[in-house]
Amino acid sequence: MIHNRGGERMLTTIKNSGERVGFKAAGGVKTVADASEYLALARSIMSDDYLQATTFRFGASSLLSDVYKVLDK
């Protein structure tokens, strides 16, 4: 399990701002499990409504190879 205090702080700051600001999870997102943890973190802080392409994205090129591995199983 990753514990991304930076991501947690950023999402909390976004929430507290009251503005509709996007977040791009990058760095350390290498597996589908890592991505799932970021999604859970964002959901717990921001709610399900925040998990849209306009506000939540992954910027992790190495994630794609793990997605292929998971989908090919």
C-alpha positions as CSV (number, residue, x, y, z in Angstrom):
1,M,0.0,0.0,0.0
2,I,1.3,3.4,-0.9
3,H,0.9,6.2,1.5
4,N,1.0,9.4,-0.4
5,R,1.0,12.2,2.1
6,G,1.6,14.7,-0.7
7,G,-1.4,13.5,-2.6
8,E,-3.5,13.5,0.5
9,R,-2.4,17.1,1.3
10,M,-3.1,18.3,-2.2
11,L,-6.6,16.7,-2.3
12,T,-7.4,18.1,1.1
13,T,-6.3,21.5,0.0
14,I,-8.4,21.3,-3.2
15,K,-11.4,20.3,-1.1
16,N,-10.9,23.1,1.4
17,S,-10.6,25.7,-1.4
18,G,-14.1,25.1,-2.5
19,E,-13.0,25.5,-6.1
20,R,-13.4,22.9,-8.8
21,V,-9.7,22.1,-9.3
22,G,-8.2,19.0,-11.0
23,F,-5.7,16.6,-9.6
24,K,-3.2,14.5,-11.6
25,A,-1.7,11.6,-9.8
26,A,1.8,11.0,-11.0
27,G,5.0,9.6,-9.7
28,G,4.9,6.2,-8.0
29,V,1.8,5.1,-9.8
30,K,3.2,2.0,-11.5
31,T,0.6,-0.7,-11.0
32,V,-3.2,-1.1,-11.1
33,A,-3.0,-1.5,-7.3
34,D,-1.3,1.8,-6.9
35,A,-3.9,3.5,-9.1
36,S,-6.7,1.9,-7.1
37,E,-5.2,3.3,-3.9
38,Y,-5.1,6.8,-5.4
39,L,-8.7,6.4,-6.5
40,A,-9.7,5.3,-3.0
41,L,-7.8,8.3,-1.5
42,A,-9.5,10.7,-3.8
43,R,-12.9,9.1,-3.2
44,S,-12.5,9.3,0.6
45,I,-11.5,13.0,0.5
46,M,-13.4,14.4,-2.4
47,S,-16.3,12.0,-3.1
48,D,-17.3,9.8,-6.1
49,D,-18.3,12.9,-8.1
50,Y,-14.7,14.1,-8.2
51,L,-13.6,10.9,-10.1
52,Q,-14.1,12.2,-13.6
53,A,-11.7,12.9,-16.4
54,T,-12.2,16.6,-16.0
55,T,-10.9,16.6,-12.4
56,F,-8.9,13.4,-11.8
57,R,-6.2,11.9,-14.0
58,F,-3.2,9.7,-13.9
59,G,0.1,10.9,-15.3
60,A,2.0,7.6,-15.1
61,S,3.4,6.1,-18.3
62,S,4.6,3.0,-16.5
63,L,1.1,2.3,-15.4
64,L,0.0,1.3,-18.9
65,S,2.2,-1.9,-19.0
66,D,0.6,-3.1,-15.7
67,V,-2.9,-2.4,-17.1
68,Y,-2.1,-4.6,-20.1
69,K,-0.9,-7.4,-17.8
70,V,-4.0,-7.2,-15.7
71,L,-6.3,-7.2,-18.7
72,D,-4.5,-10.1,-20.4
73,K,-5.1,-12.4,-17.4
